[in-house]
Amino acid sequence: MFVVTTIVKPNFPEEGLSSIEFVTCDITRAQEPAVEARNVLSLRKQFLLKLGAWLFFFLAILGPAVIWSIGSAYCAPANRIIGGPPEELGMESVSFPSESGATLFGWFKRGEPSRGAVVLVHGIRGDRLQMLGRARLLAAEGMAVLLFDLQAHGESQGNAITFGWLESRDVQAAVKWMRAACPNEKVGVIGSSLGGAAAVLASPPLKIEALVLEAVFPTIEQATSNRIESNLWGIGGELSPLLTLQLKFRFGISAKDLHPIDKIGAVTCPKLIIGGGKDPYTPPEETQELLLAAKVPRELWIVPDAGHQDFLAVAPEEYRHRVVTFLKVHLKPDPPKSVPAR
């Protein structure tokens, strides 16, 4: 123990004070708070070092495994038993091969002559049931309709969902099948989300007379980033490159192979591009980007209160007016060529 004695001599002559006061101070006790503070800081430093080591271990060892698992969940097949078609629609079950390697299963409804034929393509993790409402609508107008399951969806087998890569070959196969079934009809396609992206990514471009695109992403990078940020409350968009990088290892393709915005310019038929005004996955500005990349003739419809969902269910009357009218105009037979009089 160190004791310091201080002599204090008050200078108050007017009061006649002459006493001397001895003040002692225990330095050891005075230093105790500083020592305790240093000990606390040391413990905090050790804790942070251990925490940093565990975080490094997670990011370096477990992080890639977690990211790969997330990618696996996104591309995992979405197969399910669909069963037979609704009896009241008079549909028949059909199947046909695709260059994706899958046999595709679906339903077909024959239409009235000269009314057109439409192929309906569902979105990611969906199946032909997703397009049944549209099939009813178009069949009521006398159009032939084909709705089917993309590879790795519904009853169509496949090893993985490829975000438009193999699915584009399925759309090609469906259009080819429809042309064989309805050789005298003009053919149109309605593609929702993944289905629309697959239609645009088809190579060579689809030989059709009309194309309706619903909630189609411009690039796979935008689609991935938007979904991650929406599902993680606005954070996590930085994970997008770690997921799109997996395309090379999983499918042997790059993100640039899944850019509908780069392919839509080659689609020469009339196009109706539809987006949701409140769609977090494909915001309206991205739908407009896709429109601007498309060649005329082209039309745009932003459904004000719709998210990434079934636009027919959100705005049934407007959908009927816009989509059915669009298809009627572009799938009607060409007028007969006049024969010059001799």
Residue, then its C-alpha position, 0 to 999 in steps of 0.5 A: m500500500f502506498v500512502v501519500t500525506t499532504i500538508v494543507k496550510p490554510n491561508f486564512p489569517e483573518e480567522g486566525l487559523s494556524s492548524i495543519e491538516f494531514v490528508t492521506c490518500d490510498i493510491t492503490r484503491a484509487q487505481e482499482p477502477a482503472v485496473e478493472a476497466r482494463n480487465v473488462l476491455s481485455l475480456r471484450k477483446q478476447f470475446l471479439l477475437k473469438l467471435g471473429a474466428w467463428l465468423f471467419f470459420f462460418l464464412a470460409i467453411l460453412g458459407p459456401a455450403v449454405i449458399w450452394s444449398i440455397g441455390s439447390a433449393y431454387c432449382a430443385p424440381a417441382n414435380r407433382i401429380i396433376g391428374g386428368p383434365p376438367e371434364e366440362l372443358g372437353m380437354e384431352s391429355v397429351s404428351f410430347p418429347s422435348e429437346s430438353g430431354a423430358t417428355l412433357f405432359g399437358w392438356f389440349k382443347r381443340g377449337e373452332p376453325s379460324r379462331g387461332a391456337v394458343v400455347l399457355v406456359h406457366g411460371i416457376r414452380g407452377d404447372r399447367l393448373q396455373m394456366l387453367g383460368r386462361a384456358r377457360l377464357l380462350a376456349a370460350e372464344g373458340m380458340a384451341v389451347l394447349l397447357f402443359d408442364l415445363q420440364a422439372h415441373g408438374e408431371s414432366q420429369g427433369n433433374a432441375i429447374t434451369f430458369g429458362w435454359l432448358e425450358s425454352r426448348d420445351v416451349q419450342a416443342a409445344v409450339k411445334w406440337m400445336r402447329a401439327a395439331c392445328p395446321n391451319e391456325k395461327v399460333g400464339v403464346i402466353g407465358s407467365s414469368l419463367g414461361g414468358a422468359a423461356a418463350v423469349l429465350a427460345s433459339p431460334p426465335l419462336k415461329i408464332e403470330a402473337l406473344v403475350l409476356e406476363a411478369v417476365f424478368p429482363t435478366i436473371e441477375q435482376a430476378t435473383s437480386n429482387r427475390i433475395e431482397s424481397n425475402l430478406w426484408g431489403i437486405g441480402g442482394e449482395l448474395s445474388p452474384l454468389l447464386t448466379l455464379q452457380l449456373k456455370f457449375r450446375f448447367g454449364i451456362s452463364a448468367k448472360d444466357l438467361h437475359p430475355i432483354d437481349k433476345i426479345g429484339a429477335v422476336t418479330c411477331p406482335k408482343l403484349i408485355i404485361g407487368g404488375g404495378k406493385d410487383p417486387y420480383t419484376p418491378p414496372e420499370e423492369t417491365q418497361e426496360l423489356l418493352l423498350a428492347a422489343k421491336v414494334p409492334r409492341e404494347l404495354w399494360i401495367v396492372p396498377d395493383a398487381g404484384h407477381q401474381d395471376f393478372l387474370a385473377v386481379a383484373p379479369e375484365e381488363y385482362r379479357h379486354r386487352v389480352v383476348t382482343f390482342l389475340k383475336v386481332h393477330l390470330k385471325p386468318d389473313p384476308p384472301k388474296s384477290v385474283p386480278a381480273r383477266 
